[in-house]
């Protein structure tokens, strides 16, 4: 699948209460946060979509009070990896 371009009408872009040079990044972050919150994207993929590093992504989630999707099996895998027992 190729990249997807989302068209935002000019009137809506003008109505955004954001500095013009931050609009694209802000919309990317909003989309990433919404898709992650709905469980449509993983944290890593949403982080990439938002064009931020992992630490910035964690700050965004915290600021929006969006719970992390972290299942018990994820914790088990992380513990196994950390202790060398993959």
N, CA and C atoms as an extended XYZ file, in Angstrom:
258
Properties=species:S:1:pos:R:3:atomname:S:1:resname:S:1:resid:I:1 pbc="F F F"
N         0.838       -1.180        0.000 N   UNK     1
C         0.000        0.000        0.000 CA  UNK     1
C         0.881        1.241        0.000 C   UNK     1
N         0.440        2.258       -0.676 N   UNK     2
C         1.219        3.487       -0.779 CA  UNK     2
C         0.803        4.489        0.293 C   UNK     2
N         1.520        5.595        0.341 N   UNK     3
C         1.170        6.669        1.271 CA  UNK     3
C        -0.224        7.190        0.959 C   UNK     3
N        -0.885        7.735        1.955 N   UNK     4
C        -2.217        8.308        1.803 CA  UNK     4
C        -2.140        9.785        2.153 C   UNK     4
N        -2.746       10.601        1.313 N   UNK     5
C        -2.822       12.031        1.568 CA  UNK     5
C        -4.243       12.367        1.980 C   UNK     5
N        -4.383       13.065        3.081 N   UNK     6
C        -5.696       13.478        3.551 CA  UNK     6
C        -5.875       14.948        3.193 C   UNK     6
N        -6.957       15.235        2.510 N   UNK     7
C        -7.230       16.603        2.088 CA  UNK     7
C        -8.031       17.316        3.181 C   UNK     7
N        -7.524       18.439        3.641 N   UNK     8
C        -8.223       19.270        4.612 CA  UNK     8
C        -8.603       20.558        3.880 C   UNK     8
N        -9.900       20.828        3.777 N   UNK     9
C       -10.324       22.020        3.039 CA  UNK     9
C        -9.686       23.296        3.584 C   UNK     9
N        -9.398       24.203        2.666 N   UNK    10
C        -8.729       25.466        2.987 CA  UNK    10
C        -9.444       26.217        4.114 C   UNK    10
N       -10.753       26.248        4.081 N   UNK    11
C       -11.515       26.955        5.114 CA  UNK    11
C       -11.291       26.384        6.500 C   UNK    11
N       -11.131       25.064        6.569 N   UNK    12
C       -10.872       24.426        7.865 CA  UNK    12
C        -9.456       24.721        8.320 C   UNK    12
N        -8.508       24.662        7.403 N   UNK    13
C        -7.118       24.990        7.744 CA  UNK    13
C        -7.046       26.413        8.290 C   UNK    13
N        -7.732       27.332        7.646 N   UNK    14
C        -7.730       28.725        8.101 CA  UNK    14
C        -8.400       28.879        9.461 C   UNK    14
N        -9.386       28.023        9.762 N   UNK    15
C       -10.114       28.117       11.026 CA  UNK    15
C        -9.335       27.534       12.207 C   UNK    15
N        -8.306       26.750       11.921 N   UNK    16
C        -7.514       26.164       13.006 CA  UNK    16
C        -6.812       27.262       13.786 C   UNK    16
N        -6.884       27.172       15.074 N   UNK    17
C        -6.240       28.160       15.945 CA  UNK    17
C        -4.813       27.709       16.262 C   UNK    17
N        -4.041       27.602       15.205 N   UNK    18
C        -2.652       27.148       15.309 CA  UNK    18
C        -1.782       28.014       14.421 C   UNK    18
N        -0.531       28.212       14.808 N   UNK    19
C         0.386       28.904       13.898 CA  UNK    19
C         0.510       28.102       12.603 C   UNK    19
N         0.495       28.781       11.458 N   UNK    20
C         0.528       28.071       10.164 CA  UNK    20
C         1.657       27.051       10.026 C   UNK    20
N         2.815       27.337       10.601 N   UNK    21
C         3.943       26.415       10.437 CA  UNK    21
C         3.855       25.185       11.341 C   UNK    21
N         2.822       25.095       12.187 N   UNK    22
C         2.666       23.928       13.064 CA  UNK    22
C         1.473       23.061       12.692 C   UNK    22
N         0.695       23.477       11.702 N   UNK    23
C        -0.559       22.794       11.386 CA  UNK    23
C        -0.342       21.344       10.974 C   UNK    23
N         0.564       21.078       10.054 N   UNK    24
C         0.747       19.705        9.593 CA  UNK    24
C         1.163       18.787       10.736 C   UNK    24
N         2.125       19.197       11.527 N   UNK    25
C         2.588       18.367       12.646 CA  UNK    25
C         1.466       18.158       13.666 C   UNK    25
N         0.697       19.194       13.936 N   UNK    26
C        -0.395       19.072       14.901 CA  UNK    26
C        -1.458       18.095       14.411 C   UNK    26
N        -1.795       18.173       13.125 N   UNK    27
C        -2.789       17.245       12.584 CA  UNK    27
C        -2.271       15.815       12.576 C   UNK    27
N        -0.984       15.633       12.279 N   UNK    28
C        -0.381       14.286       12.323 CA  UNK    28
C        -0.479       13.720       13.743 C   UNK    28
N        -0.177       14.560       14.733 N   UNK    29
C        -0.232       14.103       16.120 CA  UNK    29
C        -1.657       13.778       16.536 C   UNK    29
N        -2.606       14.619       16.156 N   UNK    30
C        -4.007       14.374       16.514 CA  UNK    30
C        -4.500       13.061       15.925 C   UNK    30
N        -4.156       12.812       14.679 N   UNK    31
C        -4.560       11.568       14.028 CA  UNK    31
C        -3.922       10.370       14.730 C   UNK    31
N        -2.645       10.464       15.019 N   UNK    32
C        -1.939        9.366       15.689 CA  UNK    32
C        -2.539        9.085       17.060 C   UNK    32
N        -2.807       10.126       17.819 N   UNK    33
C        -3.393        9.950       19.155 CA  UNK    33
C        -4.769        9.301       19.073 C   UNK    33
N        -5.587        9.764       18.142 N   UNK    34
C        -6.938        9.211       18.005 CA  UNK    34
C        -6.899        7.738       17.593 C   UNK    34
N        -6.043        7.405       16.639 N   UNK    35
C        -5.962        6.012       16.176 CA  UNK    35
C        -5.404        5.094       17.265 C   UNK    35
N        -4.443        5.581       18.025 N   UNK    36
C        -3.895        4.791       19.128 CA  UNK    36
C        -4.954        4.600       20.209 C   UNK    36
N        -5.647        5.675       20.553 N   UNK    37
C        -6.652        5.612       21.609 CA  UNK    37
C        -7.756        4.613       21.267 C   UNK    37
N        -8.107        4.521       20.000 N   UNK    38
C        -9.155        3.597       19.551 CA  UNK    38
C        -8.632        2.176       19.347 C   UNK    38
N        -7.327        1.971       19.504 N   UNK    39
C        -6.749        0.639       19.348 CA  UNK    39
C        -6.519        0.252       17.897 C   UNK    39
N        -6.526        1.240       17.006 N   UNK    40
C        -6.337        0.974       15.583 CA  UNK    40
C        -4.862        0.897       15.229 C   UNK    40
N        -4.027        1.635       15.950 N   UNK    41
C        -2.577        1.621       15.724 CA  UNK    41
C        -1.859        1.256       17.006 C   UNK    41
N        -0.752        0.556       16.865 N   UNK    42
C         0.099        0.261       18.011 CA  UNK    42
C         0.793        1.542       18.451 C   UNK    42
N         1.362        1.518       19.620 N   UNK    43
C         2.076        2.684       20.125 CA  UNK    43
C         3.246        3.056       19.229 C   UNK    43
N         4.005        2.074       18.793 N   UNK    44
C         5.163        2.346       17.941 CA  UNK    44
C         4.782        2.958       16.609 C   UNK    44
N         3.727        2.422       15.984 N   UNK    45
C         3.283        2.950       14.694 CA  UNK    45
C         2.661        4.341       14.870 C   UNK    45
N         1.908        4.545       15.939 N   UNK    46
C         1.316        5.857       16.196 CA  UNK    46
C         2.401        6.892       16.458 C   UNK    46
N         3.435        6.491       17.165 N   UNK    47
C         4.580        7.362       17.423 CA  UNK    47
C         5.215        7.793       16.105 C   UNK    47
N         5.374        6.860       15.188 N   UNK    48
C         5.953        7.170       13.876 CA  UNK    48
C         5.028        8.086       13.078 C   UNK    48
N         3.722        7.832       13.130 N   UNK    49
C         2.762        8.674       12.424 CA  UNK    49
C         2.776       10.097       12.967 C   UNK    49
N         2.980       10.231       14.271 N   UNK    50
C         3.005       11.548       14.906 CA  UNK    50
C         4.317       12.291       14.655 C   UNK    50
N         5.295       11.613       14.070 N   UNK    51
C         6.611       12.195       13.784 CA  UNK    51
C         7.305       12.688       15.046 C   UNK    51
N         7.207       11.907       16.111 N   UNK    52
C         7.875       12.259       17.368 CA  UNK    52
C         8.687       11.057       17.834 C   UNK    52
N         9.631       11.312       18.731 N   UNK    53
C        10.385       10.191       19.293 CA  UNK    53
C         9.567        9.548       20.420 C   UNK    53
N        10.064        8.453       20.922 N   UNK    54
C         9.315        7.680       21.927 CA  UNK    54
C         9.011        8.495       23.177 C   UNK    54
N         9.964        9.292       23.632 N   UNK    55
C         9.764       10.082       24.849 CA  UNK    55
C         8.713       11.162       24.632 C   UNK    55
N         8.730       11.796       23.475 N   UNK    56
C         7.718       12.809       23.158 CA  UNK    56
C         6.331       12.166       23.060 C   UNK    56
N         6.275       10.957       22.492 N   UNK    57
C         5.012       10.243       22.387 CA  UNK    57
C         4.436        9.944       23.768 C   UNK    57
N         5.295        9.479       24.661 N   UNK    58
C         4.834        9.193       26.027 CA  UNK    58
C         4.317       10.463       26.701 C   UNK    58
N         4.970       11.597       26.465 N   UNK    59
C         4.503       12.871       27.025 CA  UNK    59
C         3.139       13.258       26.461 C   UNK    59
N         2.947       13.029       25.153 N   UNK    60
C         1.643       13.329       24.539 CA  UNK    60
C         0.542       12.478       25.164 C   UNK    60
N         0.804       11.179       25.332 N   UNK    61
C        -0.188       10.304       25.948 CA  UNK    61
C        -0.511       10.754       27.363 C   UNK    61
N         0.515       11.105       28.102 N   UNK    62
C         0.310       11.551       29.480 CA  UNK    62
C        -0.488       12.853       29.528 C   UNK    62
N        -0.149       13.796       28.659 N   UNK    63
C        -0.835       15.088       28.639 CA  UNK    63
C        -2.316       14.930       28.301 C   UNK    63
N        -2.633       13.961       27.448 N   UNK    64
C        -4.029       13.737       27.040 CA  UNK    64
C        -4.742       12.726       27.934 C   UNK    64
N        -4.004       12.189       28.889 N   UNK    65
C        -4.545       11.165       29.788 CA  UNK    65
C        -5.103        9.962       29.005 C   UNK    65
N        -4.338        9.573       27.997 N   UNK    66
C        -4.701        8.403       27.185 CA  UNK    66
C        -3.980        7.196       27.772 C   UNK    66
N        -4.740        6.200       28.219 N   UNK    67
C        -4.094        5.023       28.807 CA  UNK    67
C        -3.280        4.252       27.778 C   UNK    67
N        -2.162        3.713       28.227 N   UNK    68
C        -1.321        2.894       27.363 CA  UNK    68
C        -1.965        1.525       27.195 C   UNK    68
N        -1.861        0.987       26.008 N   UNK    69
C        -2.374       -0.348       25.732 CA  UNK    69
C        -1.234       -1.316       26.013 C   UNK    69
N        -1.300       -1.952       27.141 N   UNK    70
C        -0.210       -2.815       27.554 CA  UNK    70
C        -0.813       -4.029       28.242 C   UNK    70
N        -0.845       -5.144       27.558 N   UNK    71
C        -1.449       -6.367       28.086 CA  UNK    71
C        -0.453       -7.135       28.943 C   UNK    71
N        -0.973       -8.061       29.737 N   UNK    72
C        -0.125       -8.890       30.589 CA  UNK    72
C         0.918       -9.641       29.773 C   UNK    72
N         0.528      -10.108       28.587 N   UNK    73
C         1.494      -10.855       27.766 CA  UNK    73
C         2.623       -9.944       27.285 C   UNK    73
N         2.333       -8.653       27.089 N   UNK    74
C         3.390       -7.704       26.728 CA  UNK    74
C         4.402       -7.596       27.868 C   UNK    74
N         3.892       -7.523       29.091 N   UNK    75
C         4.767       -7.447       30.261 CA  UNK    75
C         5.598       -8.719       30.370 C   UNK    75
N         4.979       -9.871       30.185 N   UNK    76
C         5.709      -11.142       30.248 CA  UNK    76
C         6.840      -11.174       29.220 C   UNK    76
N         6.543      -10.706       28.001 N   UNK    77
C         7.568      -10.685       26.952 CA  UNK    77
C         8.705       -9.717       27.316 C   UNK    77
N         8.355       -8.569       27.855 N   UNK    78
C         9.374       -7.596       28.246 CA  UNK    78
C        10.261       -8.137       29.368 C   UNK    78
N         9.644       -8.803       30.332 N   UNK    79
C        10.416       -9.377       31.437 CA  UNK    79
C        11.344      -10.476       30.908 C   UNK    79
N        10.815      -11.326       30.036 N   UNK    80
C        11.631      -12.406       29.465 CA  UNK    80
C        12.803      -11.833       28.681 C   UNK    80
N        12.537      -10.791       27.916 N   UNK    81
C        13.602      -10.168       27.136 CA  UNK    81
C        14.652       -9.538       28.046 C   UNK    81
N        14.195       -8.838       29.096 N   UNK    82
C        15.113       -8.153       30.005 CA  UNK    82
C        15.981       -9.128       30.802 C   UNK    82
N        15.440      -10.314       31.057 N   UNK    83
C        16.192      -11.284       31.840 CA  UNK    83
C        16.925      -12.297       30.977 C   UNK    83
N        16.833      -12.115       29.662 N   UNK    84
C        17.543      -13.002       28.751 CA  UNK    84
C        16.846      -14.322       28.508 C   UNK    84
N        15.582      -14.425       28.902 N   UNK    85
C        14.869      -15.684       28.738 CA  UNK    85
C        13.899      -15.712       27.587 C   UNK    85
N        14.111      -14.907       26.591 N   UNK    86
C        13.215      -14.826       25.428 CA  UNK    86
C        12.581      -16.146       25.197 C   UNK    86
